[in-house]
Each structure stands twice: as structure tokens, then as C-alpha cells.
Amino acid sequence: MKVTETGLAGCFVIEPRVFEDDRGYFFESFNHKEFEKAVCRPVNFVQDNQSFSSKGVIRALHYQLGEHAQAKLVRVLSGKVLDVAVDLRKDSKTFGQHFSIELSADNKRQLFIPRGFAHGFIVLSETAEFFYKCDNYYNKASEGGIIYNDPELNIDWILPKEEILLSEKDAQLPKLKEARL
């Protein structure tokens, strides 16, 4: 496995070793021992989530607060997305900065997003199945979010505005400076 830091402390791109031949491919998508060695700290994943979305769907930018904060290991099972992580750690020198990367079934990349980050993605292919591991359980009372098009964050979501599909809930999220952190 190849691990590359993103420029946001604790946030890593993980690329598995893929073994391909005329039968297809094989790769180890997760190995607890190797993962902890790569990110240099213990992580205990307790919940797996999966979503299916159509082209243009943005699921963003979400996070959990306080003791319910979640680290995530995300990947795409089918299709292609632009995945985005935003540093919300107030004491971080990269507070308010984001990292984005294309994740796809073809490139098999994964992104590890530590606690204290907002996370989201936009579907770039006709459809996409998105999978992620969390190190803490979801808690509705602790959920937070930031509007995807906050001009302060200046995230390039790649697709034109008229192709973007948002849930009613995500369309009502506040800007970063108004968010509950």
C-alpha cells in the first residue's frame, strides 16, 4: 500500500497494491495492522456506510461534533466521484483549507479523513457507489454541515451549477463562518 499525505495533517491518500491478470484483479482493500502503521496512530472502525447516487449529486459537507466526531476511510465501489475534505480543527494551521481528489472504481484510491474534518463528494459518472468506514457511531444531535458552495472555501466541484443535485437539507447548510464547530 502506498500512503501519501495530502498537505492537511492526518489526511492521507491510500493506494492499494493491485494484482491484475487475464482473470481480473485482486487487492487488499483494508488491513488494520498496515493501516495503523501507515497513519501512525490507532484507529478502530466501528461502522460501515454505503450510498448510491446519480451524476451531479453532492453529499456535502458533513461532520460530527465533539465526542461523536468521526474519522473516515472512504472509497468508490463503482463509478467516479470528486471527494473533498475540509479541515475544521480550529487549532490547525490548515483550518478552513480543503483537499480534493478523484476517487473511482478504476483507480481504487482511498482517502483517510481524520476527526475534525467536514467531508463530501460529487458524483462525476452516471452513477456511483460510495463506501466508507467510520471510527465512531453516527449521532444525529452532533451532526453539522457547511454549504458546498461557500465562497470562502472556493471548492471547484467540477460540474456546472445546473447539473448539481442537492438534498433539501444540504441546500440549507450554513457557510463555514456561521457553522456550529
C-alpha positions in Angstrom: 0.0 0.0 0.0 1.2 3.5 -0.9 0.3 6.3 1.5 0.6 10.0 0.6 -0.1 12.9 2.9 -2.4 15.5 1.4 -1.0 18.7 3.0 -3.7 18.6 5.6 -2.2 17.0 8.7 -3.5 13.5 9.3 -5.4 13.3 6.0 -3.9 10.6 3.6 -4.4 9.2 0.2 -4.1 5.4 0.2 -3.4 3.4 -2.9 -3.5 -0.4 -2.6 -1.2 -2.8 -4.5 -3.4 -4.3 -7.2 -2.6 -7.7 -8.7 -4.1 -8.0 -12.2 -4.0 -10.7 -14.8 -6.3 -12.1 -17.5 -8.8 -13.3 -14.9 -9.3 -9.8 -13.4 -7.7 -8.2 -10.3 -7.3 -8.7 -6.6 -6.3 -6.2 -3.9 -6.5 -5.9 -0.1 -8.9 -3.0 0.5 -8.2 -2.8 4.2 -5.6 -4.3 6.6 -5.9 -3.0 10.2 -2.2 -3.6 11.0 -0.9 -2.0 7.8 -3.4 0.9 8.0 -2.4 1.9 11.6 1.3 1.7 10.6 0.7 3.9 7.7 -1.3 6.6 9.5 0.9 6.3 12.6 -1.9 6.0 15.2 -4.6 3.5 16.3 -7.9 3.7 14.5 -10.8 1.4 15.4 -13.5 1.5 12.7 -16.9 0.6 14.2 -19.4 1.4 11.4 -19.5 0.9 7.6 -21.8 3.1 5.4 -22.6 2.8 1.7 -24.5 5.1 -0.7 -25.6 5.0 -4.3 -26.0 8.3 -6.2 -26.6 9.6 -9.7 -24.4 12.1 -11.6 -24.3 15.5 -10.2 -25.4 14.5 -6.7 -23.4 16.3 -4.0 -23.5 14.9 -0.5 -21.7 17.6 1.4 -20.1 18.9 3.6 -20.9 16.9 6.7 -19.3 16.3 10.0 -19.9 15.1 13.6 -19.1 17.3 16.6 -17.3 16.7 19.9 -17.2 13.2 21.3 -19.1 12.0 18.3 -16.6 13.2 15.7 -15.7 10.6 13.1 -12.6 9.6 11.2 -13.5 8.1 7.8 -11.8 5.9 5.3 -13.6 6.4 2.0 -13.6 4.7 -1.4 -15.7 4.2 -4.5 -17.0 0.7 -5.4 -18.4 1.7 -8.8 -18.3 4.9 -10.8 -16.3 8.1 -10.1 -16.5 11.0 -7.6 -14.6 14.1 -6.6 -14.1 13.6 -2.9 -13.5 16.7 -0.6 -12.2 17.0 3.0 -12.2 20.4 4.8 -10.1 20.9 7.9 -12.3 22.2 10.7 -9.8 21.9 13.6 -9.7 25.4 15.0 -6.1 24.9 16.3 -4.8 23.6 12.9 -2.6 25.8 10.7 -4.7 24.5 7.8 -8.1 25.4 9.3 -10.6 26.1 6.6 -8.5 24.6 3.8 -9.6 21.7 1.7 -8.2 18.8 -0.2 -10.0 17.2 -3.2 -9.2 14.1 -5.1 -10.9 11.9 -7.8 -11.8 8.5 -6.4 -13.0 5.8 -8.7 -13.6 2.1 -9.0 -10.8 2.2 -11.7 -8.1 4.0 -9.6 -9.1 2.2 -6.4 -7.7 5.1 -4.3 -9.0 5.7 -0.8 -8.9 8.8 1.4 -8.4 8.8 5.1 -10.1 11.8 6.7 -9.3 12.3 10.4 -11.7 13.5 13.1 -12.3 17.3 13.0 -12.9 17.4 9.2 -16.0 18.0 7.1 -16.4 15.6 4.2 -18.4 15.5 1.0 -18.4 14.3 -2.6 -19.9 14.9 -6.0 -20.7 12.1 -8.4 -18.9 12.6 -11.8 -20.0 9.4 -13.5 -23.6 8.4 -14.4 -23.9 6.7 -11.1 -21.5 5.8 -8.2 -21.5 3.5 -5.2 -19.6 5.1 -2.3 -18.3 3.2 0.7 -16.8 4.4 4.0 -15.6 3.1 7.3 -16.2 5.3 10.4 -14.4 5.2 13.8 -17.4 6.4 15.7 -21.1 5.9 15.6 -23.4 8.4 13.9 -25.2 10.7 16.4 -28.0 12.9 14.9 -27.7 15.6 17.7 -24.0 16.0 16.9 -24.3 16.4 13.1 -23.1 19.6 11.4 -22.6 20.8 7.9 -21.3 23.6 5.7 -22.9 24.6 2.4 -21.0 23.1 -0.6 -20.5 26.4 -2.4 -19.2 28.6 0.4 -17.1 31.2 -1.4 -14.6 31.3 1.4 -13.8 27.6 0.8 -13.8 28.1 -3.0 -14.1 24.4 -3.8 -14.2 23.5 -7.5 -16.9 20.8 -7.8 -16.1 20.4 -11.5 -19.6 20.1 -12.8 -21.6 23.2 -13.8 -24.2 24.5 -11.3 -27.1 23.4 -13.4 -26.0 19.8 -13.2 -25.7 19.8 -9.4 -28.3 17.9 -7.3 -28.7 18.6 -3.6 -30.9 17.3 -0.9 -33.2 20.0 0.7 -31.2 19.6 3.9 -27.8 20.1 2.2 -29.1 23.2 0.4 -29.9 24.8 3.8 -26.4 24.3 5.3 -24.6 27.4 6.7 -21.3 28.9 5.5 -18.2 28.0 7.4 -18.1 31.2 9.4 -21.7 30.6 10.6 -21.4 26.9 11.2 -21.5 25.3 14.6 -18.0 23.9 15.2 
